[in-house]
Amino acid sequence: MKYTEVDITLSKTNPFRDLLVYSLGDEGPYDSFEDTPKGIKAYVPTGQFDGLFLQQTIDEIKSMDPTLTVDYTVVELPDKDYNEEWERQHQPVLVEGFCWVRAPFHPHRDDVKYEIEIEPKMSFGTAHHATTYLMLSLLEQEVVDGRRVLDMGSGTGVLAILAAKKGASYVEAIDVDEWAYRNALENFQRNRVQVNALLGDASLLTADKHFDLILANINRNILLRDMGAYAAVLNPGGTLLLSGFYEHDVDALRDKAETLGLRLKQQKSRNEWTALKLTN
């Protein structure tokens, strides 16, 4: 497969480098990234490169700080197996001492409570990003045994896998991206967990569905749009864990939650990204 490389230079890398990665990877077709001293290199299948989307994403980020400057170059790369190259650079992640997220080619550990094996096929959710790390750490604190769990925007399925390993009675994982959906199916089988994986979005949350715990690591705009759908299928006394946004987005998300009868119970941040625990 041929790839296009977008080399982006930022006058300020923090927090805009992470924001670019999340925006291009979660809202767009970019499937791998490489940090550089002054920004990132972003990679997208050549046939999916959209210059307008790229510029709109950059303009949105620049609007957050009028002093920020962003430059980029676009180069079409020769055909080779970039997924294999990305896998070689992939590193395991230890989440707060309790969860070891690794690829099949990384060593097993006996000193952790949970180990999750993720085949790194560029789907979002390998615990490297702060938002996935935050969601795993919040999930560790939750009583999951015997509860019905929904993982929205499931990516690799890492959150759904942890919920299943913690004893959930039923786990459903939904993602709108077919590549992520297929990757998650492989990861559920690899980790020997029972998860009902679905390809789609919040429109799948019909009136007959009910959950005790909902996990949604997506992005601010989708969370604001779909939070009502989550609240509608959340059982009384249920918990909603959210991430995929920055600290400055918390007020908007909290205000939306309050209109739906959800109360903020906990807020946790990492590298300026934030996760929230809400209850009804």
Secondary structure, DSSP 4 states (H G I P E B T S, - for coil): --EEEEEEEES--TTHHHHHHHHHHHSSS--EEEEETTEEEEEEEGGG--HHHHHHHHHHHHTT-TT--EEEEEEEPPS--HHHHHHHH---EEETTTEEEE-TTSPP-SSSSEEEE---SS-S-SS-SHHHHHHHHHHHHS--TT-EEEEES-TTSHHHHHHHHTT-SEEEEEES-HHHHHHHHHHHHHTT---EEEES-GGG--TT--EEEEEEES-HHHHHHHHHHHHHTEEEEEEEEEEEEEGGGHHHHHHHHHHTT-EEEEEEEETTEEEEEEE-
